[in-house]
Every structure is written in C-alpha cells, then in structure tokens.
Amino acid sequence: MKKRILQRQLRFWEGQKSSVVTLDSLKSDNRSLIVLGEAGMGKSMLLKSLESKNNIAYCTARAFLRAPDPKRLIGEASTLAIDALDEVPALHDGDVIDRVLARLVELGVPQFILSCRVADWRSATALESILEEYGSVPLELHLEPFSREDAVTFLSDELSDEEAELTVCRLEELGLSGIWCNPQTLDMVKTVAQQGDQPNSKGDLFAEATKMLRKEHRQVKADTVLANLSETEVLDAAGAAFATLILTGKEALSRDVAPNEFDIPVAEISVLPGAGQIRDILGSRLFEALSPKRFTYTHRAIAEFLGARWLAKQADTPRKKRRLLQLFHCLALVPASLRGLHAWLAYHPGELANQIIAADPIGVLEYADANWLDESKSRALLTALHKLSEENPRFKGWSEYRADGLVQPGLLPEIRKIITDRSHEFGFRLLILEVLKSSDLVPKLQNKLLDLLRDANEVYAIRSEAGDRLTELNTSIEWTSIVAGLFKEGGEDCLRLGGELMDGVGYESFNDTEIFALVKAHNELPEDGVNNLFSLGRNLPADRIPALLDGIVDMLAETDGGEDLNAADELTLDEQGGIAELTDLVFELIARYISKNSLTAERFWRWLMLFDPDRGYQDASKKAIAEILSTRDELRRAVQHYALLELKSDQSIWQRAWRMRKFGLYPNENDVLWLLKQIKDEDPRWRELVQLSNHGAEDGKHIRAAALRFAEDNVENQAWLDELANPKIPQWQVEQEQRKQTEAAEREATRKKTRSEYANRIEEMRNGDYGGIVCPAKAYLNLFKDIGDETSDGPARVELWLGGDLCKAVLEGFEVFLTKEEPKPTATDIASSYAEGRRWDAADIIVAALAERSRTGRGFVGLSDERLMAGYIELEQHPIAEKAGITGLKSQLENELRAIRSWEETQRLLIEPKLKAGHQHVTGLYRLMRSDEDADLAGELGCEWFENISNLSEEAEAEILGRLVTVPAGISLIKKLMSDRLQTAISNELRRTWVSVIKDSWTRLAFE
C-alpha cells in the first residue's frame, strides 16, 4: 500500500522565541537547512519527499562522500538534500561534517539540506565549520512529533481508517496518549498489534514497547555500540537515568561539563549500577533530545515503567527495600510527581507489591497495571481501596479504571457484597462496578445487577453502571419490560436509565411505540433536565426515523389543542418542557434521514414546521439540513412550492418565506424563476413571488423578465414591474435614517450642554480638582462607549467630547493631580481597596496622566516613587490599558521602579494586602514566585510572608511553596513548619503540594 507523505512541521528558535514551519514554507529562504530529529522521527522520509520537486536532489551522506563525482548527484538541481549524516562512521567529533563540507566546496558551495539525529549533532563545532565555508550559518530545524491526527493518518496507510482510530483509542485507554508522536514507534505499536498478540494491559504493552524502543532500527547502524548492547544493558541504563530524573525532578540529562541547575550530568548517571552505557543509548528511541546536548525521556509513562524496573532491581536486600519505601512513604501521601514511579514498583519483581498497594491503591490503578494481580494481591488492593474510601469518600473522582486482576473468581463473595451493600462508600461501589466490565464474573452477578437496576432507592450512577454491565451480556433479558417499568416508575433518573438501556441493547429490540414512549416521557420533564435524547438522535436506525418523527408531530399537535398542522407558524411551545432537546432530536433525525433518503415535500414540511431552529443547543444538524437543501434543488423547490403555494395561510408569501430562511429554504433567484413557472397567468400571487428577490437596475432583472407574461395586458402591472428597477426608498429605511439623525442631534445637544457645564469649571480642571477631571479621565481611557473609535487616542477622545480648549485644560489638570504634594489616593490606598473589593475612580486620573506623559515622550522625571507605584498597581489590578489602547505603559513603569530601586516596595504593596485578606487569587503573586529575574526577591518575600501571614489561602500557600523549595532559606523554613502543617486540616491537593516540594531532601537521604 502506498505511503502517504504527511506535511511535517519543524520548529526553529530565534533567541527565546520559537516558530513552527514546513519545508515548503521555507522555499523563499536562501539559507541552508539542518533537519534534526530523534531516532525514527521520519527525517529520511521527509528528505526523500523533496526529491524531484523544488529543484532539490537527494542522496545519503554516505553516498555523497563515496561518490567519485559528486556533481552527478546534484545534477541540475540547485539544492542538495543530504540525509543521515549520523550514519557515517567518524574518527572524531566534527570529522564527518568537515568531510561533507569539503565535498560541498568542490561543488561550489550549493545550498543544502542536511539531516542528522539530534543526539549525534554537535551544533557549535558544526555551525562554526559551515560559517567558515559559507559565510553564514544554516537554519537549525527540529522535526516536530506527530499529532493525534497525524498518527491516525499514518496508521491508515496499512490499516483501515476505523482500525487506525481504534488503535489510537486503545493507546489512550492504556494511558499512552502521545506515544504515537514518533513514526517509528507508531510502526512498532502497529507491529505489536499485527503479531496477533495485541497487548491487553499496560504492563504487556510497555514491556514489548521498551524492548522495541531500545533497539537500533537502522541496518546501516548495525555496527554501533547501541546496536550491539543487550536488552538488559540498555533497559538498565535507561531505567537508572529515568528514575534519577523523576526522583530529583530534574528536566534532562546533559552532556555539558557544567550543566545548568535543572539538568543532571550524564557522568553522574554513568556511575549508577547498570548505567555504564548511558552515553551509548541516548540515541535510542527511549530518549528525546531537547537540544544537541540535553536529553530526556520520550514518554513519561515509559520512563516511570523503566525507572521502577531499575529501582526494584536495586532493592535486593531488606534494608534497601525499607529505604526505598521510605523515600515514597515518609509522609502521609505519596508525592504527586512520584505516584507513577511508585505504582510500577508493584508490577516489577521485588516483593514490594503489598506495601505499594497499601500506600496508594488508586495510584496502582491510575498509573500502573492491575491486570496481572494474583488473588492475594487482588484482595490486598480491594482492602486498600475500601480503607481509602472510608478515609476519603471523594477518592475516585470522575476517572474510570481498568483492573481485570481486581475481579477474580475467588473474590466473588466480597465483590457481591460491595456492590449491593449501601454501607460501603458510593465511589468504592461504583469503581468495582466499572472494573467488572468484560469480566467473567458478570454472568454470576446478573441477578444482583438486575436488582440494582430496578431499585428505586438506589442512586442513579450505581443503577446506570449495573445496566451497562447487563447490556454487555449476551444472555436473554426481558429488556422491554424492564424499560417499561422504569418509564412507569417515572422521574428523570428512570427516564435516563431507560434511554441508556435502549441505546445499549439496540433499538431493534424495541418497537416504534416503545421508542416513542421515551420521547413522550422526556417531553414532560422540566426543560432544564438532562438531555436523554442525544443517543437516540445519533443511533436510531434510519428506517425507524419517519415513524418517530410522525409521532412527535402528532404529539405536539395534540398538546397545542389540535391546531391545524397546515398552518405556517410553529406551535407555541415556550411553556413546553424539554423543547430544546426535542428540537435537537428532530433536526438530527431529519438531517440523517434526508441525507440518504427521499420523501414527499408535505411530510418534510410537516416535520420541520413545528420547530424553531433558534431553539436547541446543537447547530451541526441544522447546518447539515441547510447544506443538503442547497444542493438538492428538486427537494428544496418541492417544499417551497408546498409551503408557499399549496398551503392555506393568513400570512403573506413573503412572511412565510422569511421564516423558511432559517431552514435554508428561502428561495434564491433560480427558485423564484421556477416558482413563477408553476403558477397560471391569472394567479395574483405572482407579485408576491417577484418580491421575494431584491430589485434594482441589475438585481432581479431576470425575474422581472419572467414576470412579464403576468402583466402583458395590464398597464398597471407593467408600470409596477418597471418601478422595481428603480425602487423607492422603503419607509422603514426612511424611518431608520431619521432615527439616526435624531440620535446624532441628541448626542450633539448633550455634548454642547456638557461642554457648557465644564466650561464653567475650567479653572477646577486646570487645578486638577477631582470632580473636574475624573470623567474626562474616563473618556481619555475609552471607558465611555459612545466617544471616539478604535483609532482615537486619549486626547482625541477628550477633544471630541469637550472640544479643544477644554481638552487642553484637562491635560493640564491631569499633570497637576499627578504631582500634588499630598496625593489621594496613595498607592497604599489603591492596593488596600482592591483587597477589600473596592476601587478608587481617581486612579483613572493617575493612569491617564501617566499615559499622557508616556505618549508625549516626557517620561517620568520629577515624579515620586509613590506615584509610579500607584500607577503600576492600578494597571496590574484593573485591565484598562488594553481598552484604552495604551501599550507599554506598565512595562515602562516597571523598568523605572526597578531603576530607582523601588521594585521590592512595589511588590509588597501589590501583593501583601490580598495575602493578608486571605484572597484565593492574589494579583502579581504567580508572576513573582515564578520569575527568574526576581528569584532572590521572591525567595526572600516568600519566606517572610509564609512565616508571618497566618491566614494565607491554600492557593497562595501552594504558590509560595513552589518558590521556597528552590532557595536554602525556604527549604529550612519548610522543614521547620512541615510537621505542624501536615497535621492540620488542609485539602488533599495542598497536602500533595507539601509532600512534593520536600521530596528532594528525602531523595538525597535515601541514596546516602
């Protein structure tokens, strides 16, 4: 099967900014290109796809260096794509690029595209060599990973579209979202699946995946160290590296001699047990290159799997096992960042499973694999989950888990008791019902599940999950009587259950009357209830649709008192419960039916006419109906003829047609021409049809020509048609224009009055009196919606409102207000008010005055620190700058405050009042605590606030903790306070934050 070439994306960096491009988008760039990527990312496929187009010739680096005459390789092309530089044996670093450059010089230094594994690329030395020969450096491009859509397309080359989608979904179910990013890895997944033993669990897939990912997949690299390492050597070295990265929270392994604080030197990893070959395996698909010298794991889940494998292997004595467990269990909870690594320890050999399960049972389900459990460990997991549910009833959340090993035959009595005994916590019961999916125990629990489903006193979620397990069985169950019983019981929950069962069992098991009963019952519910009809609209067999739609129309006609269904108006359904969902259902069914079936215009209109497309929540089906009608002239015109010409109505043709526009049925010019042909010469409705189109000198001329047959012997009719070519301005348009003129006159009168009032206060304005300039300040900042437009600046808006002379006085007043010796409000006033939920209008004057200084280039000379702080705090707290069109003012104030050494005081004023008031969201705190530039200040203030402010919100506490753990004083403070803090009543989320920020110190303790 032919491979489809995807439009691959590449990323390049310019300083701190990155951009994503395609090779096609770089056609006009005259620089040479370096394409870097991890193993298996598709570099060769990408370069080969360029051959024979864009005037590019392709060859491998090996062929280029061996060719007796390299000119034959490039031919008439202007650019040479040289693939797989990393596959050429080298005597020393830089040797291969120097040899390639020498040959390029022989060719006259043509433009080139060079590909290389990022792990083998030595950026600094290579770029220096290229610069010497070419006079400029090439653009380094990093090949971006596949997206989910790319992965499905890629798999579709050898699988059907459905199989490709199912494969990706399978990976998602196993928690492997993103493993499809690498084309070669995706091929591996496909190969594993095609072997016939498709993994049924995370553990199996991870084991197979790591075995394949560790291999060198290119035959030309068969002589490399990586290709000749054993499976154990590669996986041990990778596991050591991954465990270290995860335990320390570092970002990457680094080949630099002096790496940054976020990286671990490769040399330190190489001395760990089994990790001696780490340098040789960085080019495997287990690793991802962040840059030519920095490497991390390709996928976090794989890293946790291999990291746990290595840790379990090292914990080979009772003492080591205790120290390893202490690393994870030293506090009340397993640190959030370590839960995956911790969970996989239960899977790998090492006799740690029971302790791991007891400490974090939900982690084993969520991060690792519970399918392998034997009966004793399954019972231990069940016990641990029960204990957890009693300690934390909300432990489950919304996640669903796979744990086939949890529901074993030997545990049937316990499982039966759990799902039926309401004394057990709801989430625990629901979890067990969920993991029973596809279990051999379900047939043995059938009667108990039926009891749960029928139990009116049971909660909806339990009944629903029991129903799901039952619908998965192939046994004979009287579904029609069960559903009828639920409808008879009544209530929203029972209706939802009945609808779910119908959909799960299949609508073919129910007759038209039983299906209609679902719709009728739903229609009697309050409109704000749950939509029970969504699945019915999507999944009802097409041949059942007409009967259901006919039944719905009849039901609504009866509800409306038997109104004639030939009326053009929709029924008055505002008081009808559930009409929005019913509207969505009807349009979904109509769209599905007319897309593949024919029907009469009368029946189609009968279905449509009762429903307003503006009701409901789903627009896709309404758009689909309009699109179908736009392409099916015969159906569209038949409906138009029926609704406009056959039905009797008190409304005019135009009124009916105007409503029909919502369905895509408003007649276009050709439709009107067709409709005119359908009526007799003496039919007076021809005028109404003609008026369905716009008319002018050119507009509507074909329609007027077609209508001449109706006016041949009538001078009045002919004159009427002639007038359409030069239409009079309609009365509504005349009235609209009059309204606009009246409103404009009223605005101008109001402005004149305002100007007169302010003219009497001009001295107050010049003197910076609050009352005289606060409203002009708001006008300056574009806070009045009817003054100025998007292109106006502050002074222009004030001048438009008050006139030039008053505008000048206002700007003078701004400056006076800003420079008063005793300002009010002060920066402290502004910050304190925001903490109390209030705001000073006078702060608008401060911002306007500072903005005017910035606009005129005067800067902030002569202003006190306090005034600058007041303006900065107001801009931080109140998002007025964007609306006012003021750009850069806040950053200018920040730079000035830093320059005059008032930045710390500014941060205190901005943040402290809200911290002391216990606010959840504290403006400025997030930025300060995560700032690299202000790292020292953040650490200092964080320690002070953490120790001295007793009522910090949990959100603020967590944010400050994240900074404290990065500074020695903060770590000391954490150690001082952690014991007391963890014994207080705090949320699980904050508790996990506490645990995670102190894990580094415990990690060091464990490895001492």
C-alpha positions, 0 to 999 in steps of 0.5 A: 500500500502506498505511503502517504507523505504527511506535511511535517512541521519543524520548529526553529528558535530565534533567541527565546522565541520559537516558530513552527514551519514546513519545508515548503514554507521555507522555499523563499529562504536562501539559507541552508537547512539542518533537519534534526530529529530523534531516532525514527522521527521520519527525517529520511522520509521527509528528505526523500519527499523533496526529491524531484520537486523544488529543484532539490536532489537527494542522496545519503551522506554516505553516498555523497562522500563515496561518490567519485563525482559528486556533481552527478548527484546534484545534477541540475538541481540547485539544492542538495538534500543530504540525509543521515549524516549520523550514519557515517562512521567518524574518527572524531567529533566534527570529522564527518561534517568537515568531510561533507563540507569539503565535498560541498566546496568542490561543488561550489558551495550549493545550498543544502539540506542536511539531516542528522539525529539530534543526539549525534549533532554537535551544533557549535563545532558544526555551525562554526565549520559551515560559517567558515565555508559559507559565510553564514550559518544554516537554519537549525530545524527540529522535526516536530512529533506527530499529532493525534491526527497525524498518527491516525493518518499514518496508521491508515496507510496499512490499516483501515481508517476505523482500525487506525482510530481504534488503535489510537483509542486503545493507546489512550485507554492504556494511558499512552496518549502521545506515544504515537508522536514518533513514526517509528514507534507508531510502526512498532505499536502497529507491529505489536498489534499485527503479531496477533498478540495485541497487548491487553494491559499496560504492563504487556504493552510497555514491556514489548514497547521498551524492548522495541524502543531500545533497539537500533532500527537502522541496518546501516547502524548495525555496527554501533555500540547501541546496536550491539548492547543487550536488552538488559544493558540498555533497559538498565541504563535507561531505567537508572537515568529515568528514575534519577530524573523523576526522583530529583525532578530534574528536566534532562540529562546533559552532556555539558561539563557544567550543566545548568541547575535543572539538568543532571550530568550524564557522568553522574548517571554513568556511575549508577549500577547498570548505567555504564552505557548511558552515553551509548543509548541516548540515541535510542528511541527511549530518549528525546533530545531537547537540544544537541546536548540535553536529553530526556525521556520520550514518554513519561509513562515509559520512563516511570515503567523503566525507572521502577524496573531499575529501582526494584532491581536495586532493592535486593536486600531488606534494608534497601527495600525499607529505604526505598519505601521510605523515600515514597512513604515518609509522609502521609501521601505519596508525592504527586510527581512520584505516584507513577514511579511508585505504582510500577514498583508493584508490577516489577519483581521485588516483593514490594507489591503489598506495601505499594498497594497499601500506600496508594491503591488508586495510584496502582490503578491510575498509573500502573497495571492491575491486570496481572494481580494474583488473588492475594494481591487482588484482595490486598488492593480491594482492602486498600481501596475500601480503607481509602474510601472510608478515609476519603469518600471523594477518592475516585473522582470522575476517572474510570479504571481498568483492573481485570486482576481486581475481579477474580473468581475467588473474590466473588463473595466480597465483590457481591457484597460491595456492590449491593451493600449501601454501607460501603462508600458510593465511589468504592461501589461504583469503581468495582462496578466499572472494573467488572466490565468484560469480566467473567464474573458478570454472568454470576452477578446478573441477578444482583445487577438486575436488582440494582437496576430496578431499585428505586432507592438506589442512586442513579450512577450505581443503577446506570453502571449495573445496566451497562454491565447487563447490556454487555451480556449476551444472555436473554433479558426481558429488556422491554419490560424492564424499560417499561417499568422504569418509564412507569416508575417515572422521574428523570433518573428512570427516564435516563436509565431507560434511554441508556438501556435502549441505546445499549441493547439496540433499538431493534429490540424495541418497537416504534411505540416503545421508542416513542414512549421515551420521547413522550416521557422526556417531553414532560420533564422540566426543560432544564433536565438532562438531555436523554435524547442525544443517543437516540438522535445519533443511533436510531436506525434510519428506517425507524426515523419517519415513524418517530418523527410522525409521532412527535408531530402528532404529539405536539399537535395534540398538546397545542389543542389540535391546531391545524398542522397546515398552518405556517407558524410553529406551535407555541411551545415556550411553556413546553418542557424539554423543547430544546432537546426535542428540537435537537432530536428532530433536526438530527433525525431529519438531517440523517434521514434526508441525507440518504433518503427521499420523501414527499415535500408535505411530510418534510414540511410537516416535520420541520414546521413545528420547530424553531431552529433558534431553539436547541443547543446543537447547530451541526444538524441544522447546518447539515439540513441547510447544506443538503437543501442547497444542493438538492434543488428538486427537494428544496423547490418541492417544499417551497412550492408546498409551503408557499403555494399549496398551503392555506395561510393568513400570512403573506408569501413573503412572511412565510418565506422569511421564516423558511430562511432559517431552514435554508429554504428561502428561495434564491433567484433560480427558485423564484424563476421556477416558482413563477413557472408553476403558477397560471397567468391569472394567479395574483400571487405572482407579485408576491413571488417577484418580491421575494428577490431584491430589485434594482437596475441589475438585481432581479432583472431576470425575474422581472423578465419572467414576470412579464407574461403576468402583466402583458395586458395590464398597464398597471402591472407593467408600470409596477414591474418597471418601478422595481428597477428603480425602487423607492426608498422603503419607509422603514429605511426612511424611518431608520435614517431619521432615527439616526439623525435624531440620535446624532442631534441628541448626542450633539445637544448633550455634548454642547450642554456638557461642554457648557457645564465644564466650561464653567469649571475650567479653572477646577480642571486646570487645578486638577480638582477631582470632580473636574477631571475624573470623567474626562479621565474616563473618556481619555481611557475609552471607558465611555462607549459612545466617544471616539473609535478604535483609532482615537487616542486619549486626547482625541477622545477628550477633544471630541467630547469637550472640544479643544480648549477644554481638552487642553485644560484637562491635560493640564489638570491631569499633570497637576493631580499627578504631582500634588504634594499630598496625593489621594489616593496613595498607592497604599490606598489603591492596593488596600481597596482592591483587597477589600473589593473596592476601587478608587475612580481617581486612579483613572486620573493617575493612569491617564496622566501617566499615559499622557506623559508616556505618549508625549515622550516626557517620561517620568522625571520629577515624579515620586516613587509613590506615584509610579507605584500607584500607577503600576498597581492600578494597571496590574489590578484593573485591565484598562490599558488594553481598552484604552489602547495604551501599550507599554505603559506598565512595562515602562513603569516597571523598568523605572521602579526597578531603576530607582530601586523601588521594585521590592516596595512595589511588590509588597504593596501589590501583593501583601494586602490580598495575602493578608485578606486571605484572597484565593487569587492574589494579583502579581503573586504567580508572576513573582514566585515564578520569575527568574529575574526576581528569584532572590526577591521572591525567595526572600518575600516568600519566606517572610510572608509564609512565616508571618501571614497566618491566614494565607489561602491554600492557593497562595500557600501552594504558590509560595511553596513552589518558590521556597523549595528552590532557595536554602532559606525556604527549604529550612523554613519548610522543614521547620513548619512541615510537621505542624502543617501536615497535621492540620486540616488542609485539602488533599491537593495542598497536602500533595503540594507539601509532600512534593516540594520536600521530596528532594531532601528525602531523595538525597537521604535515601541514596546516602 
